[in-house]
Amino acid sequence: MFKHSCKGLSVDGNMARASVGGAIINTSLHLVDDVNPGDYILIHTGFALQKISEEEALETIRLIEEIDQANLETDK
C-alpha cells in the first residue's frame, strides 16, 4: 500500500488539486476537514487521509527519493 505526501494547490468543495512529484492530481477531501491551498495531505487511492505538517511531508518525500535511488542502483 503506497501513500503520497503532497501539497494541495487548490480546493473546490470536497475536491482538491494536488501536486505529487510534479504531477497534478485530483483528490477527494471527504475524509479530511479544513484543507486549504498550501496544506500538505497524505493521499491514498485518490482520497486525502489526513493533513500533515510540512516537516513530515518533506521527510516522507526525502525517504521516497532515497528508496527510488537505492532501487536504481540495485537495477544496474
DANORFEN-V670686 format. One record per pair of residues at least 12 apart in sequence whose C-alpha atoms are under 7 Angstrom apart, sorted by the first residue. I is the first residue (numbers start at 1). J is the second residue. D is the distance in whole Angstrom. If there is no record, write none. Layout:
# DANORFEN-V670686
i=I j=J d=D
i=I j=J d=D
This chain:
# DANORFEN-V670686
i=2 j=44 d=7
i=3 j=42 d=7
i=3 j=43 d=6
i=3 j=44 d=5
i=4 j=42 d=6
i=4 j=43 d=5
i=4 j=44 d=7
i=5 j=40 d=7
i=5 j=41 d=6
i=5 j=42 d=5
i=5 j=43 d=6
i=5 j=57 d=5
i=5 j=60 d=7
i=5 j=61 d=7
i=6 j=18 d=6
i=6 j=19 d=6
i=6 j=20 d=5
i=6 j=40 d=5
i=6 j=41 d=6
i=6 j=42 d=7
i=7 j=19 d=6
i=7 j=38 d=6
i=7 j=39 d=6
i=7 j=40 d=4
i=7 j=41 d=6
i=8 j=37 d=5
i=8 j=38 d=5
i=8 j=39 d=6
i=8 j=40 d=6
i=8 j=41 d=7
i=9 j=37 d=5
i=9 j=38 d=6
i=10 j=37 d=5
i=11 j=36 d=6
i=11 j=37 d=6
i=14 j=28 d=6
i=14 j=29 d=5
i=14 j=30 d=6
i=15 j=27 d=6
i=15 j=28 d=5
i=15 j=29 d=5
i=16 j=28 d=6
i=16 j=29 d=7
i=27 j=46 d=5
i=27 j=47 d=5
i=27 j=48 d=6
i=28 j=46 d=6
i=28 j=47 d=5
i=28 j=48 d=6
i=29 j=47 d=6
i=29 j=48 d=6
i=31 j=48 d=7
i=31 j=49 d=6
i=32 j=48 d=6
i=32 j=49 d=6
i=32 j=50 d=6
i=39 j=51 d=7
i=40 j=52 d=6
i=40 j=53 d=6
i=40 j=54 d=6
i=40 j=57 d=7
